[in-house]
């Protein structure tokens, strides 16, 4: 699963940025133009509203599930929401997978008191 999550992180970074960086180079950080173009048609407004709701949902998932599992470095996938949910979600799932594997292997190791009872 880690390879899949990592591949999705790469795709979730490259695909959105390959569209945004050329626009940014052409127009600079023109927020009013960005908002105007993002809502210029019903289809683009649909896509952006979907991304917005998905981003909020991913942020809630990261915070709630991350705290429940006592995961470290939750700030990393939250910060990746700047790129988009397409990066933040697979990164969180990768970190969650690694965290659960580490916790699971720690729980399977016998304690030192059990190995050498006094």
N, C-alpha and C positions, 0 to 999 in steps of 0.2 A: 504494500500500500504506500510505503514511503516514496517509492519511485513515481507512482501515479500522482501523489500529492505534490511532489517536487515539479513534475512535468506541468501540472495545472498551475502552479505558481509562476513558472516561466511563461506559459501561454497567457496567464492572467496579467502579466506585466507587459509582455511584448505587444500583444494585440491592441490593448487600449492606447499605450504610449506611441505605437506606430501611427496612430491616427491623430493623437493630440499634439505631439511634438512638431510635426510640420505646420499645423494650424498655429501653434504658439510662435514658431519662427516667422510665419507670415504676418501675424496680427499682434504679436506681443500679448501681454496679459491684459487684454481688453475685456473686462468682465461684462460690461453691458452688451458688447457684441456677442460674447459667448452665450449669454442668457438668451439674447434675441435669436441666435441661430439654433440653440438647443430647443427652443419652443416655436420655431418658425412653421412647423407643420404638425398636424395631429400625430403623425407617426413618430416624429422625433420627441414630441412632448410625452407620448406614451412610453418610449424607451427610457427617457430620463426620469420619469416618475417611477418606473419600475426599478431603475438603478438606485434611486433615492430610498425607496422602501426597502429594497434588498440590503442596502448599506446600513440602514438603521437596524434591521433585523440581525445582520451579522454582528454589529457592535454589541447588541444586547446578548446575543449568543456567546460572544467572546467573554464578556464581563461575567455573566451569570455562570456559564459552564466552567470558565477558567477559575473563578473563585471557588466554586463547588469542589473542583479537583485540586485546589491549591497549586495551580500552575504558576511557574515563574515567568517573568518577561511578557506579561499580557500586553504591555504597551506596544510591542513590536507589531502584532497583527492589527491592533487598533490604528497605529500610525499608517499602516499600509492601506487603510481605507482612503487615503489621499489618492492613491492610484485607482482603487476601486474594490468592490466586493469580489471581483474576479481574482484578485491577488490575496486579499485579506482572509477570505474563507478557506481556500486550500492551505494557506500558511498556518492558520489556526488549527486546521485538522491535522496537518503534519506535526506541529508542536504537541498537540493533544495525543496523537498516536505515540510519539516518542516518550512523552511524560507517562502515559499509561504503561508502556513497555518497561520503563525504568522503575516505576512503582511496583509493577507486577513481579519483576525480577528481584527487587529488594524484599518483597514479602515472601518469596519462595526460598530465600537463603535462610538456613537455620541460624538461630541466635547462638551466641557463644556460650551462654549458660546451658542451652540444651545439649551442646556438643560435649562440654566438660562439666558435668554436674559435680558439685563439691560435696 
